[in-house]
Amino acid sequence: MPNMNGLEFLDKLQQDAALAKVPVIIVSTEGKEEDTIRGLQAGAAAYIKKPFRSEEILVIIERLGQGASS
């Protein structure tokens, strides 16, 4: 992203009450465990490392949708 990184975007999103509950899936080329931990601690619902299979995202979206209906 040209003006901010994903963690900065996530922080801004969480500051908006209307958007704070929107689940965010981080998709990144950064594959170190500390990157994943940092993203999840920042409030991401999931963290996927590139390259990935589309099935991975579909499983996560389904899981997030189930959590919303509980």
ChimeraX attribute file (.defattr): number of C-alpha atoms within 10 A of each C-alpha:
attribute: neighborCount
match mode: 1-to-1
recipient: residues
	/A:1	6
	/A:2	4
	/A:3	7
	/A:4	9
	/A:5	9
	/A:6	17
	/A:7	17
	/A:8	12
	/A:9	13
	/A:10	19
	/A:11	14
	/A:12	12
	/A:13	17
	/A:14	16
	/A:15	11
	/A:16	10
	/A:17	9
	/A:18	9
	/A:19	11
	/A:20	15
	/A:21	11
	/A:22	12
	/A:23	16
	/A:24	19
	/A:25	18
	/A:26	18
	/A:27	16
	/A:28	16
	/A:29	12
	/A:30	12
	/A:31	14
	/A:32	9
	/A:33	9
	/A:34	10
	/A:35	15
	/A:36	19
	/A:37	12
	/A:38	13
	/A:39	21
	/A:40	17
	/A:41	11
	/A:42	15
	/A:43	18
	/A:44	20
	/A:45	16
	/A:46	17
	/A:47	20
	/A:48	18
	/A:49	15
	/A:50	11
	/A:51	10
	/A:52	12
	/A:53	10
	/A:54	8
	/A:55	9
	/A:56	10
	/A:57	16
	/A:58	11
	/A:59	11
	/A:60	16
	/A:61	17
	/A:62	11
	/A:63	11
	/A:64	16
	/A:65	12
	/A:66	10
	/A:67	9
	/A:68	9
	/A:69	6
	/A:70	5
